[in-house]
Amino acid sequence: MAPSAAQRVVIENCAIATVDATDTEYARGHLVLAGNRIEAVGAGKAPEGLENVVRRIDGRGHLATPGLVNTHHHFYQWITRGLATDHNLFDWLVALYPVWARIDERMTYAAAQGSLAMMARGGVTTAMDHHYVHPRGSGDLSGSIIRAAAEMGVRFTLARGSMDRSEKDGGLPPDFAVETLEGALAATEETVKKHHDASFDAMTQVAVAPCSPFSVSTELMREGAELARRLGVRLHTHGSETVEEEKFCHELFGMGPTDYFESTGWLGEDVWMAHCVHMNDSDIQAFARTKTGVAHCPSSNARLAAGIARVPDLLKAGVPVGLGVDGTASNESGELHTELRNALLINRLGAHREAALNARQALRLGTYGGAQVLGRAAQIGSLEPGKLADVVLWKMDTLAHASITDPVTALVFGAPAPVTASFVDGRQIVADGRLLTADEDAIAVSTRDEARRLARIAAQD
C-alpha cells in the first residue's frame, strides 16, 4: 500500500464501475489515489482529513473505470494503414510483407508513437506490442518501441516476436526479413534481460513471441517456450485466426493449431494467443484446462473476414479473454475503446445472438480480462485498494451520452466517450482528450513522413 506521506489525488462525485470480482458500482462515489496506488474507492464523498491532497477533481457527469488494457497490437503497422483493404489474411500478408520488410528504427519509433498516442488518448493505460519483423540492418527496433512507450507514460508489454520461416522455406516473409533460429533466440533473450521488469509496479515487461505457426519453425516454437520459462516471462503468438491456418497446420503438422501448440509447449497459464477464431469444443476445453489466454480482436477479424471468435463459449469455459486492437494495417482506427462496442455487437451476430455479451462483460474484457491475459490481474484491471493507480475518467454528460441513464451502457453501446482524465501509475497522461506527455500534432507529421519514406523505399524494389 502507498505510504501515508504519499501525495494524494481525490476524485469525487462520479459514477464508478470498479470491475472487481462482484462488479461493484457506485452511482456517485469517490476514488483516492495515493502515489501510484489506489488507496480508497467507495460511495459518496472521500473521507475527511486526508493529508497531502494535491488535487481534487469534481467528477460530476463522469464515469470512472479501470484503465483499458490492450492485449494484441503491431505498432509498426501505423505507417502502412489503408493498404490491401479488400484482402483476406493470407493475401493481405503477401501484399504487405514486402513493404514491412523495409522498416527501420526511425520508422518503428514513429509508428509506436502514433499507435500509443491513439490508444492513450482513448483510455488505454496498459498497451502491448507484438513486434516480429526484424529485417537485417534495421537497428534496435525493440529499444525504439520501448522508448516510445516510456515517453508516452503508458504501462507496456513488448512481445518480442520473431520469424525464421521465409519464402524459401514455404513461409510468407521475404528471406532478408527473418532471423535465424539461433539469432532469434539470442536476441529475444537479450531483450528480456535488458528490459523486463518483474516488479509489482513495473512499467515495462517483455514476453517471448514467435509470430505464428506459418512463419516460424517448430524448433523456434519449442525452444522459444523453453526460453520463456527459463527466464520467467510470458509467451504470446497468433493462433487459429483463419480457416487457411487450420488447413496449413493439418497439411504441415498433421494436426490442428491447438494440438500443434500443445505439442510444442504452447498451452499454459503463462501463454496468451491472438484471435482464436476457429476453435472447436475440444480446442476450447484445452484452453480452459490449461488457462491459456485469448486476445480477442473483433475489428481486425471483421476487416480481414477471418470470422467471429466464440467469445461467449470461451468465457463460459473459464478461458481468460482480453481485447486487442491488432495492428493498424487491419484496424485503421487503432482505438481500443471502440473494441468494447465491436466485441459486443459482432458476437451478437454469432450463435448466442442477443445473449452473447452485455455491456458489463464487454467492459470486463477491456479491463480485468486484459489484465488476466497479460498476467497482471493482481496489479491492474479493476479499481480496488492496493492496486496500481491506472484510472480513466470518461465524460458522459455530453450530447453523445447524456440521455442514456446507465453510464456503463452509455460507454459500451454509445459513441466513443471523451476522456477527461487518464492516470497511469498515479501520473496523469491525458487531460480533456489531449495527451500531456506527447505532442499529437508533431506525431501526426512524423508518422506521415515515415509512411511516405517507407512507401518510397518499398517502391524501389
MISE-720339 format. One record per residue: x negated, z, y of N, C-alpha, C in turn. Coordinates in steps of 0.05 Angstrom, whole numbers, plus 32768, in hexadecimal, padded with zeros to 4 digits. Last residue first. Example, Ala and Ser with C-alpha at 12.3 -4.5 7.8 and 13.67 -1.06 7.14 Angstrom:
! MISE-720339
7EFF808E7FD37EEF808F7FEB7EFE809D8001;7EF8809C7F8E7F0A809C7FA67EF8809C7FBE;
END
This chain:
! MISE-720339
7F127BB67FE27F0B7BB37FC57F167B997FBA;7F247BBB80147F0C7BAC80117F047BA77FF4;7F4F7BDC80137F557BC080167F3C7BAF8012;7F387C0F80147F447C057FFB7F497BE77FFC;7F287C11804A7F147C1280357F1F7C07801B;7F5B7C1080647F477BFB80697F327BFA8053;7F737C3E80507F7F7C24804B7F6B7C0D804F;7F517C6580657F537C6280487F5E7C468042;7F5C7C5E809C7F417C5A80927F417C558074;7F927C6C809D7F8A7C5080A47F6E7C4A809A;7F8E7CA1808F7F9F7C8F807F7F977C728084;7F707CB480BA7F647CB4809F7F747CA3808C;7F957CAF80E47F7B7CA080E57F6F7C9F80C9;7FBE7CD180D37FC47CB480D77FA97CA480D6;7FA37D0180D37FAD7CF680BA7FB47CD980BC;7F977D06810A7F817D0480F67F8B7CF980DC;7FCA7D0981227FB87CF481297FA27CF08114;7FDF7D37810A7FED7D1E81077FDB7D06810D;7FBA7D5D811C7FBB7D5781007FC97D3C80FB;7FC87D5E81527FAD7D55814B7FAC7D4D812D;7FFB7D74814D7FF87D5981587FDC7D4E8151;7FF27DA7813880017D9381297FFC7D778133;7FBD7DCE81357FC97DBC81497FD77DA68139;7FC57E1081177FBA7DF481177FCA7DE4812C;7FDD7E4081197FC27E40810E7FB57E24810F;80117E3F812580007E4E81377FE37E4B8130;80417E0B8121802A7E188116801A7E27812B;80857E138132806B7E07813780557E18812B;80B67E2E812C80B37E14811F80987E078124;80AD7E60814580C17E4D815080BB7E308146;806F7E66812980817E72813D80937E5C8148;80457E7480F280597E6280FE806A7E728112;80247E9D80E380187E8280E4802B7E6E80F0;80147EE180E980287ECC80EF801A7EB180F2;7FFE7F0880B37FF67EF980CB800A7EE380D0;800B7F1F808380107F2E809B80097F2080B5;80037EF7805F7FF07F0D805E7FF37F1E8078;80267ED0808A80177ECF807180027EE58072;80657EC480A8804E7ED680A580417ED2808A;808A7E9F80D580807EA080B980667EB080B9;80C47E9780FC80AA7EA580F880A37EA480DA;80EA7E7080FE80E37E7E811680C97E8C8114;80F67E3480E380E77E4C80DE80DF7E5980F8;81367E1480DB811E7E1980EA81107E3380E2;814C7DF9809C814E7E0D80B181347E1080C0;81657DBB8088814D7DCC8089814F7DDF80A1;81AD7DC3807D81957DB48086817D7DC68087;81C57DE9804381C67DDD805E81AD7DCC8064;81BD7E02801381CF7DEB801481CD7DDC802E;81967E2A802181927E18800A81A37DFF800C;81A87E458050818C7E3D804D81897E278037;81DE7E4F804481D77E3E805B81BB7E348058;81D97E73801981E67E59801581DF7E46802B;81C17E9C803781B27E8F802181BE7E74801A;81EA7EAA805D81D17E9E806681C07E91804F;822D7E9C805E82187EA7804D81FD7E9B8054;824A7E7D8084824A7E9A808582337EA68075;823D7E4A80AD823B7E51809182377E6F808F;82387E3E80E282537E4180D882547E4680BA;82017E3980ED820F7E5080F7822B7E5480EB;81E17E0D80DE81E77E2180CA81FB7E3780D3;81D87DE8810781D57DDF80EC81E07DF380D8;81DB7E03813881F17DF1813081F07DEB8113;81BD7E43812781BF7E2A813681D77E1A812C;81B27E71810B81C87E72811E81CA7E598130;81867E7880EB819E7E6F80DE81B67E6F80F1;81427E7480E281577E7580F781717E6880ED;811D7E9C80B6812B7E8380BA81417E8680CF;80E17EB780AC80F97EBD80BB81067EA280C3;80BB7EC9807480C57EB4808580DF7EBD8092;807F7EE9805E809B7EEB806580A37ED48078;80547F0D803F80597EF0804180777EED8045;80347F40803680467F39804C80477F1B8052;80357F547FF280277F488009803B7F3E801D;80567F917FDE804F7F757FDA80427F6B7FF4;80667FC37FEF804D7FC17FE080447FA47FDB;80AB7FB77FEC80957FC87FF6807D7FC67FE3;80BF7F737FE880BF7F8D7FDD80A87F9D7FE8;80D57F377FE480D17F497FFA80D57F667FF0;80B17F0A7FB980C87F1A7FC080C17F2D7FD6;80827EED7FB8809A7EE17FAC80B37EF17FB1;80467F137FA480567F037FB780707EFB7FA9;80307F357F7D80277F367F9880397F297FAC;80437F2D7F4B803F7F497F5380387F4B7F70;80427EF67F45805C7F037F4980597F207F51;801A7ED17F3D80177EE37F5380317EF27F59;80167EA47F1C800A7EBD7F1380087ED27F28;80317E787F2B80167E797F3480087E937F2B;80637E847F1580557E6D7F0B80377E6E7F13;80737EAF7F36806F7EB37F19805D7E9D7F0E;80787E957F6780647EAA7F64805E7EAF7F47;80A37E737F5C80897E687F6180737E7C7F5F;80CB7E9A7F5680C47E897F3F80A97E7C7F43;80CD7EB17F8980C37EC17F7380BB7EAF7F5B;80D77E787FA580C97E907FAE80BD7E9F7F96;80F57E4F7F9180E17E497FA680D17E617FAF;81167E687F6C81037E547F6380ED7E507F77;81367E867F9081237E937F7E810E7E807F73;81547E5D7FA781417E6C7FB8812D7E7B7FA6;81717E4E7F7A815F7E3A7F87814B7E497F98;818F7E7C7F70817C7E737F5C81687E5F7F68;81AE7E7C7F9E819A7E917F9A81867E8A7F84;81CE7E4D7F9881BC7E507FAE81A67E657FAA;81CC7E397F5281DA7E417F6A81C57E467F80;81CC7E067F1F81BE7E197F3081D07E217F47;81F77DF37EFB81DA7DF17EF681CA7E067F05;822D7DEF7F0082237E097EF782047E097EF4;823A7DBA7F0A823B7DCD7F2182307DE97F19;82117DA27ED582227D9B7EEC82227DB27F01;81F47DA37EA882017DBC7EB082137DB97EC8;81DA7D717EA481EF7D797E9081FF7D917E99;81D07D5D7EE881CA7D5E7ECC81E17D697EBC;81DC7D627F1C81E17D487F1181DC7D477EF3;81C97D937F2981E57D917F2581EE7D757F1C;81947D887F33819A7D947F1981B87D947F14;81997D747F6781917D617F5181987D6E7F36;81A87DA27F8581B97D8B7F8381B27D797F6B;817D7DC77F7C81987DCF7F7781AA7DB67F72;81517DAA7F8E81517DB57F73816E7DBB7F6A;815F7D9F7FC3815D7D897FAF815D7D937F93;815C7DD27FDA81757DC37FDA81757DAD7FC4;81267DDD7FD2813B7DF17FCA81557DE27FC6;810B7DB37FE9810D7DB37FCC81217DC87FC2;81097DBE801F811D7DAA801681207DA97FF8;80DD7DE0801F80F87DEC8023810E7DD8801D;80B07DC0801880BA7DCF800180D67DD98006;80A07D80802D80AB7D9A803580B87DA8801D;80917D4A802A807D7D5F802780867D7B802E;80A87D17803080AD7D2C804480997D438042;80997CF68005808E7CF1802080937D078034;80897CFA7FCC809C7D0B7FDB80937D0B7FF8;80607CDD7FB980797CDC7FAA808E7CEF7FB5;80387CE77FDA803C7CCA7FD480547CC77FC3;80347D1D7FDC80467D107FF080457CF27FEE;80397D3F7F9D802A7D307FB1803D7D207FC3;80687D777F9B80597D617F8E804A7D527FA5;80827DA57FA880867D8D7FB9807D7D757FAA;80A17DD07F7880897DC17F8280927DAA7F93;80B77E107F6280BC7DF67F6E80A27DEA7F78;80B67E317F2080B47E307F3D80B97E147F48;80C87E567EE880CB7E3C7EF680C87E417F14;80BC7E727EA980B77E747EC680B87E597ED3;80F07E727E7880D77E657E8180D47E6A7E9F;811E7E867E62810A7E997E6B80F07E8D7E74;81487E677E5581357E6D7E3F81207E817E47;815E7E5F7E86816D7E6E7E72815B7E777E5B;81377E3E7E9D813C7E587EA8814A7E6A7E93;813D7E0F7E7E81237E1D7E7F81277E3A7E88;81727E027E89816B7E097E6E81507E187E6D;816F7DF67EC181807E0B7EB781797E157E9B;81477DCA7EBE81417DE47ECB81547DFA7EC1;81367D987EA4814B7DAA7E9A81467DC77EA4;812B7D647ED481217D7A7EC381387D8C7EBB;813E7D237ED581467D3D7EDE813C7D527ECB;81107CEC7EE481267CF97ED6812C7D147EE2;80EF7CC87EFF80E57CD57EE680FC7CE27ED6;80F17CA97F2D81047CA47F1880FC7CB07EFE;80D27CB97F5780C57CA97F4380D77CA37F2B;80F77CD77F7480E97CC17F8180DD7CAE7F6D;81047D007F4F81187CEC7F57810B7CD37F63;80D47D1B7F4C80E07D117F3480F57CFC7F39;80CF7D2A7F8280BC7D177F7680C77D0B7F5D;80FA7D4E7F8680F97D367F9780E77D217F8B;80EF7D787F5F81077D677F5D81057D4D7F6E;80C47D937F3C80C07D837F5480D77D6F7F56;80B27DD07F2180C77DBD7F2380C57DAE7F3D;80827DE87EF980867DE17F15809A7DCA7F17;80857E1A7EC8808D7DFF7ED0808E7DFD7EEE;805D7E427E99806D7E3D7EB180727E207EB7;80627E617E5A80567E4B7E6A80697E447E81;80717E877E3580737E8D7E5280647E797E63;80767E7C7E01805A7E807E0B805A7E877E28;80AD7E767DFA809E7E887DE880827E8F7DF3;80B87E4F7E2180C37E6A7E2380B37E7E7E12;809D7E227E0C80967E2D7E2680A07E497E2A;80BA7E1E7DDC809D7E227DDB80937E2D7DF6;80ED7E137DEF80E87E2C7DE080CA7E327DDF;80E47DE17E0480EC7DF77E1680E77E117E08;80D97DC47DD680C57DC67DEB80CB7DDE7DFD;810A7DC87DBB80F27DD37DAF80DC7DD77DC4;812C7DAA7DDD81307DC77DD981187DD57DCE;81007D7E7E0381167D847DF181197DA27DED;80F17D637E4280EB7D787E2E81047D7C7E1D;80DF7D447E7480E97D3A7E5A80E17D4E7E44;80CA7D627EA080E47D557EA180F07D4F7E86;809D7D7E7EB380AB7D867E9B80C87D7B7E9B;80817D8C7EEB80977D797EE480A77D827ECC;80447DAB7EDC80547D9E7EEF80687D8B7EE1;803A7DEA7EBC803A7DCD7EBA804C7DC27ED1;800E7E227EB680267E167EC080237DF87EC2;7FF47E597E917FF67E3C7E95800F7E367EA4;7FF17E8C7E7F7FDE7E857E947FDF7E687E9B;80137E907E54801C7E9B7E6D80097E977E85;800F7E4F7E3380097E6B7E3680127E757E51;7FF27E147E1A800A7E237E1E80027E407E21;7FC27DF87E0E7FCE7DF67E297FEB7E007E2A;7FA47DF07DE17FA27E0A7DEE7FB07E0B7E09;7FAE7DC07DC87F957DC27DD87F927DDC7DE7;7FDF7DC67DB07FC87DC17D9F7FAD7DC37DAD;80017DCA7DDB7FFC7DE27DCB7FE37DDE7DB9;7FFF7D967DEE7FF57DAB7DFF7FEF7DC47DEE;80187D7D7DC37FFC7D767DCA7FF07D8C7DDB;804B7D927DC6803A7D977DAE801D7D927DB3;80597D7C7DF880587D997DF480477DA07DDC;80557D427DF080447D507E0380427D6E7DFD;80587D317DA880627D317DC380507D427DD5;80287D0D7D7F803A7D247D8480437D227DA1;7FFE7CEA7D7980107CEE7D6280237D057D66;7FDE7CDB7DA27FD87CF57D957FEA7CFA7D7D;7FEE7CA87DB37FD27CAF7DB37FCC7CC87DA2;80267CA57DAC80157C8F7DA37FF87C987DA0;80387CD57DC2803E7CCF7DA6802C7CB97D9B;80267CCE7DF7801C7CE47DE780217CDF7DC9;80447CA07E0780267CA07E07801B7CB57DF5;80787CB47E0680707C9E7DF480527C9D7DF1;80747CDA7E2F807C7CE27E1480737CCD7E00;80697CB97E5A80557CCC7E51805B7CD67E35;80997C9D7E5E80807C8E7E57806A7CA17E4E;80BC7CC37E6F80BF7CB97E5380A67CAA7E4B;80977CF57E9680A67CDC7E9280A97CD57E74;80817D297E94808D7D1F7EAC809F7D077EA8;80667D4D7E7280817D437E6B808F7D397E83;803A7D6A7EA280457D697E8780617D5E7E86;7FFC7D767EC480167D697EC380207D687EA6;7FE07DB97EC87FDE7D9D7EC47FFA7D917EC6;7FB97DF57ECC7FCE7DE57ED67FCA7DC77ECF;7FA87E3A7EC17FA57E1E7EB97FBD7E0E7EC3;7F837E717EE17F9B7E647ED67F957E467ED0;7F497E977ECC7F5A7E8A7EE07F707E7B7ED2;7F1D7EAD7EAF7F347EBE7EB77F457EB27ECC;7EF47E917E997EF17E997EB57F087EAB7EBF;7F087E887E667EEE7E967E697EEA7EA17E85;7F357E6B7E737F387E867E677F1E7E967E68;7F1E7E3C7E877F307E4C7E987F327E697E8D;7F017E297E5A7EF47E317E737F057E437E84;7F2B7E1D7E367F177E327E2F7F087E3C7E48;7F437DF47E537F527E0D7E4D7F3F7E247E46;7F1A7DCF7E527F247DD97E6C7F337DF37E68;7F167DC27E1D7F007DD27E297F087DDC7E45;7F487DA77E177F417DBE7E077F2B7DCF7E14;7F457D7E7E3F7F5B7D917E3D7F537DAA7E2F;7F157D657E307F177D727E4A7F2F7D857E4B;7F237D527DFD7F0D7D657E007F0F7D737E1B;7F4B7D2D7E087F527D467DFA7F3D7D5B7DFC;7F437D137E4B7F3D7D147E2E7F477D2E7E22;7F737CFD7E797F607D117E727F5C7D107E53;7F9F7CE17E867F877CDB7E977F707CEE7E8F;7FCA7CF07E677FC27CD37E677FAB7CCD7E79;7FD27D267E6F7FC97D1D7E557FC07D007E55;7FB37D377EAF7FCA7D317E9E7FC17D267E83;7F867D557ECA7F9D7D487ED77FB57D457EC5;7F6E7D987EC57F6C7D7C7EBD7F877D6E7EC3;7F667DCD7EE47F7D7DBC7EE47F767D9E7EDD;7F5F7E127EF17F537DFB7EE37F6A7DE87EDD;7F677E2F7F337F707E2B7F177F617E137F0B;7F577E5F7F647F517E467F577F5B7E457F3B;7F6B7E7C7FA37F677E7E7F867F627E617F7B;7F6B7E9E7FDF7F637E857FD17F5E7E8B7FB4;7F7C7ECF7FEF7F867EB87FFE7F7F7E9E7FF0;7F8D7F0B7FCC7F7D7EF27FCE7F8B7EDC7FDE;7F9E7F3F7FC57FA67F317FDE7F967F177FE2;7F877F4D7F937FA47F4E7F987FAD7F3D7FAF;7F517F1F7F7F7F5C7F387F8A7F7A7F367F90;7F367EF37F6D7F497EFF7F5A7F577F187F66;7F267EB77F887F277ED37F8F7F3D7EE07F7D;7EFB7E7F7F817F127E8F7F767F107EAC7F7E;7ECD7E647F937EE47E677FA57EFA7E7A7F9A;7EA27E617F707E9D7E617F8C7EB57E6A7F9D;7EB87E5F7F3D7EA57E757F437EA07E777F61;7ED87E317F417EE47E4B7F3B7ED17E617F44;7EB07E0A7F4A7EC57E0E7F5E7ED27E2A7F5A;7E937E0C7F1A7E867E127F347E9A7E197F49;7EB97DFB7EF67EAE7E167EF47EA17E1E7F0E;7EBF7DC67F087ED67DD87F097ECC7DF57F07;7E8D7DB17EFE7E967DB27F1A7EAE7DC57F1C;7E8B7DB57EC67E777DC37ED67E817DC67EF3;7EB67D947EB67EB67DB17EAF7EA37DC07EC1;7EA67D627ECB7EBF7D6F7ED47EBF7D8D7ECE;7E767D597EB07E767D5B7ECD7E8F7D697ED7;7E877D557E7B7E747D6A7E837E757D6F7EA1;7EA97D277E7F7EB27D417E747EA17D587E7E;7EA17D067EBE7E9A7D097EA27EA67D247E99;7ED77CF17EE97EBF7D007EE47EB87CFE7EC6;7EF07CB67F0C7EF27CCC7EF97ED67CD97EF5;7EE97C8B7F2C7EF97CA17F377EFC7CB87F24;7ED07C617F147EC07C717F267ECF7C897F32;7EFA7C497EF57EE47C577EE87ED57C6A7EFB;7F3D7C567F0D7F247C467F0C7F0D7C567F01;7F717C737EE37F5F7C737EFA7F477C607EF7;7F8C7C6D7EAF7F957C5E7EC77F817C5E7EDE;7F6D7C647E6D7F7B7C737E827F827C617E9A;7F4E7C4A7E497F6A7C477E467F7B7C587E59;7F1A7C4D7E577F227C5E7E417F407C5C7E3C;7F167C2E7E847F077C257E6D7F0E7C357E54;7F337C4C7EA97F3E7C337E9F7F307C2A7E85;7F257C917E937F287C7B7EA77F337C627E9A;7F277CD17E8B7F317CBA7E7C7F377CA47E90;7F1C7CFE7EA77F057CF17E9A7F0E7CD97E89;7F2D7D247EE07F347D0E7ECE7F1B7D047EC1;7F447D627EFE7F2F7D507EF37F3B7D3A7EE2;7F507D977F2E7F577D837F1A7F407D727F12;7F597DD57F3E7F437DC27F3E7F477DAF7F27;7F897DEB7F637F877DE37F477F727DCD7F46;7F847E1C7F927F7A7E027F8C7F797DFE7F6E;7FB37E417FB37FA77E3D7F987F9D7E207F96;7FBB7E6B7FED7FB57E517FE07FA97E537FC4;7FDB7E7C80297FD17E85800F7FD07E6D7FFD;7FC77E6180687FDA7E6180527FCD7E6C8039;7FA97E5680957FB27E7280907FC77E74807A;7F8F7E2980A27FAC7E2980A77FB77E4680A4;7F5B7E3580907F607E3280AD7F7E7E3380B4;7F657E3580597F5C7E4D80667F617E4C8084;7F727DFF80507F867E14804B7F7E7E2E8059;7F427DE5805E7F5B7DDF806D7F707DF58069;7F207DFB80377F1B7E0080537F347DFB8064;7F357DE480097F367E01800C7F317E098029;7F287DAF80137F447DB780107F477DD58014;7EF17DAF80147EFF7DA6802C7F1C7DAF802B;7EE47DC07FE07EDD7DD17FF77EEC7DC98010;7EF57D947FC27F017DAE7FBE7EFC7DC07FD6;7ED27D6C7FD67EEF7D6A7FDA7EFC7D857FD7;7E997D5F7FEC7EA57D787FE27EC37D787FE7;7E907D187FDC7E8B7D317FEA7E987D497FDD;7E917CE97FC07EA67CED7FD37EA37D077FE3;7E717CD77F967E677CD67FB17E7B7CDC7FC7;7EA67CC27F6C7E897CC77F6F7E817CC47F8C;7EE67CE17F767ED57CC97F747EB77CD07F78;7F0F7D077F5D7EF57D0D7F687EE27CF57F65;7F4E7D1D7F597F407D047F5E7F257D0B7F6C;7F6B7D4C7F567F5E7D427F3D7F4E7D297F41;7F897D847F6E7F787D6E7F767F677D657F5F;7FBF7DA37F7B7FB37D997F627FA37D807F6A;7FC97DD97FA47FC27DBD7FA47FB47DB67F89;7FF97E067FBF7FE57DFF7FAB7FE07DE17FAD;800C7E3C7FEB800B7E207FE47FF77E1C7FCD;80347E6A800980217E677FF380227E4A7FEA;80587E62803180437E758036802D7E748021;80847E35804E80727E3A8037805C7E4D8040;80A47E28807B80A97E41806C80977E468054;80977DFA809780B07DFB808980B37E138076;80647DFE80A780787DFF80BC80947DFF80B1;804B7DF88074804A7E11808280607E138098;80537DC18067805F7DD6805780617DF08067;80377DA7808F80537DA1808B80617DB7807B;80037DBD808980127DC180A280307DBC809E;7FF47DAB80577FF77DC7805B80087DCC8074;7FF17D73805F80027D7E804A80097D9B8050;7FCB7D6F80897FE67D65808C7FF97D718079;7F9D7D8880727FA97D93808A7FC67D89808E;7F957D6480477F9D7D8080417FA97D8D805A;7F877D3780647F9F7D3680547FA87D53804D;7F567D49807A7F6C7D41808C7F877D42807D;7F397D51804A7F3D7D67805D7F557D618070;7F397D1F80337F477D3580257F4C7D4C8038;7F1B7D0180597F377CFA80537F467D128046;7EE97D1980557EF77D19806F7F157D13806B;7EDC7D0F801F7EE07D2A80287EEF7D2B8043;7F027CD580087EE97CE4800C7EF07CFF8019;7F207CA47FDD7F227CBB7FEF7F067CC87FF1;7F257C7A7FBA7F137C767FD17F147C8E7FE4;7F4B7C827F947F2F7C837F8B7F1B7C807FA2;7F7B7C777FAD7F727C937FAB7F557C957FA3;7F7C7C3F7FA37F7A7C497FBE7F6F7C667FBD;7F807C3B7F6B7F6A7C2D7F797F677C377F96;7FB17C5A7F637F967C657F5B7F7F7C567F68;7FE07C3E7F727FD37C507F857FB77C5A7F7D;7FF37C1E7F487FF17C137F637FE07C247F76;7FF27C407F1D7FE17C287F1C7FDE7C1D7F38;80187C667F2F7FFC7C6E7F2B7FEA7C567F2B;80457C457F2E803D7C527F4780207C5A7F45;804A7C3B7EF880457C257F0A803B7C2F7F25;80547C707EE6803C7C627EDD80367C4A7EF0;80857C7F7F03806C7C8E7F0580537C7D7EFD;80A47C457F2380A47C5D7F1280887C697F11;80AD7C307F68809F7C307F4E80A67C487F3E;80B77C287F9E80CB7C207F8B80BF7C1D7F6F;808C7C347FC080A57C447FC280BA7C3D7FAD;80557C2C7FCB80607C2A7FB0807A7C397FAE;804F7C5B800280457C447FF280537C447FD7;80597C88802080687C708025805F7C578017;80187CA6802780357CA8802580417C8C802B;7FE27CB180247FEC7C998017800A7C9A8013;7FD47CE1803B7FCB7CC980497FD17CAF8039;7FE77D0780177FF37D0680327FEB7CEC8041;7FCA7D0A7FE97FDE7CF47FEB7FEC7CF38006;7FAD7D387FE97F9F7D1F7FF27FB37D097FF6;7FCD7D617FD27FCA7D5E7FEF7FC07D437FF8;7FFA7D667FA67FE17D577FA77FDC7D507FC5;801A7D9D7F8580167D8B7F9C7FFC7D7C7F97;80407DD57F7280337DBC7F6980327DA97F81;80567E037F8680487E057F6D803C7DEB7F63;80607E297FC0805E7E0E7FB5804D7E0E7F9C;808B7E597FD680737E567FC580737E3A7FB9;80A27E76801380A47E637FFD80897E5E7FF0;80A67EBD8021809B7EA28026809E7E90800E;80E57EDD801980C97EDB801280BF7EBF801B;810F7EDD8055810A7ED8803980EC7EDB8033;813F7EEB808681237EEF807C81227EEC805E;81667EC880B381647ED0809781467ED48090;81837ED680F4816F7ECB80E281737ED680C5;81A27EEE811A81A77ED2811581937EC58102;816F7F1B812E818B7F148130818F7EF6812C;813C7F32812C81437F1C811981617F148119;810F7F438158812C7F45815581357F2C8144;80D47F61814980E27F48814A80FF7F4C8146;809F7F85816680BA7F86815B80C87F6B815F;805C7F98815F806F7F838165808A7F8A8158;803D7FC2815280327FB0816680467F9A816E;80418003814380527FEB814380487FD9815A;8027803481388017801B813A802880028137;805A805781138042805681248036803A8124;809F8063811580898054810980728053811D;80CE807E812680B4808B8127809D807D811A;8102806980F980F88072811380DC807E8110;8107802F80CE8104804C80D280F9805280EE;81307FF880E58117800280D98116802080DF;81777FF380DA81607FF380EB81477FFE80DB;81957FD5809E81957FE280B9817B7FE080C7;81747FD8805E818B7FD3806F81877FE0808A;812E7FC3805281477FD1804D815D7FCA8061;80EB7FCD804681007FB98049811A7FC88042;80A67FDC805580C27FE4805180D47FCC8055;80757FC2805180767FDF804F80937FE98049;80527F8D803A806D7F958041806F7FB3803C;800E7F85805380227F8C803F803E7F90804B;7FE57F7F80777FED7F67806780017F6D8051;7FFE7FAA80A67FE77F9B809E7FF07F82808F;803E7FB0809680287FC1809E800E7FB48094;807E7F9E80A780657F94809D804F7FA580A8;80BF7FAD809980A77FB880A6808F7FAD8098;80FF7F9380A480E67F91809580D17F9E80A6;81467F9F80A0812C7FA080AD81167F9C8099;81897F8180A581757F94809C815B7F9280AB;81C67F6D809481B77F7380AC81A37F8980A5;81D07F60806081DD7F50807581CF7F54808F;81A17F5E802E81AB7F6E804381B77F5B8058;81997F5C7FE6819C7F4E800081A77F628014;81787F577FA881827F687FBE81837F597FD8;81707F417F7481797F307F8B81857F417FA1;81577F607F5081747F627F5181807F527F68;81217F567F59812C7F537F3E814A7F537F3D;81237F357F9981187F487F8681267F457F6B;81317F167FC5812A7F087FAC811B7F1B7F99;81437F287FF681297F327FEC811F7F227FD5;815C7F10802E815E7F0A801181447F128005;817A7F2A806781627F2B8056816A7F248039;818C7F2080AB81947F20808F817A7F1E807E;81717F4B80DF81737F3280D181807F3680B5;81627F7980FB817C7F6B810181807F5080F4;811A7F75810081337F8380FE814B7F708103;80D77F8080F180EC7F6B80F381077F7880EE;809B7F98810880B67F9F80FF80C97F888105;80597F9F80F6806C7F8D810280877F9480F6;80227FCC8100803C7FC680F4804B7FB18104;7FE07FDA80EB7FF27FD08100800C7FC680F2;7FD0801580C57FD37FF880C87FE67FF080DE;7FCD804A80BA7FC2804180D47FC6802380D8;7FDE805180877FF18059809C7FE7804F80B7;7FCE8016805E7FC8803080697FDA80368081;7FFA7FF7802F7FEC7FF580487FE680118052;7FEF80007FE88000800080007FEE80008019;
END
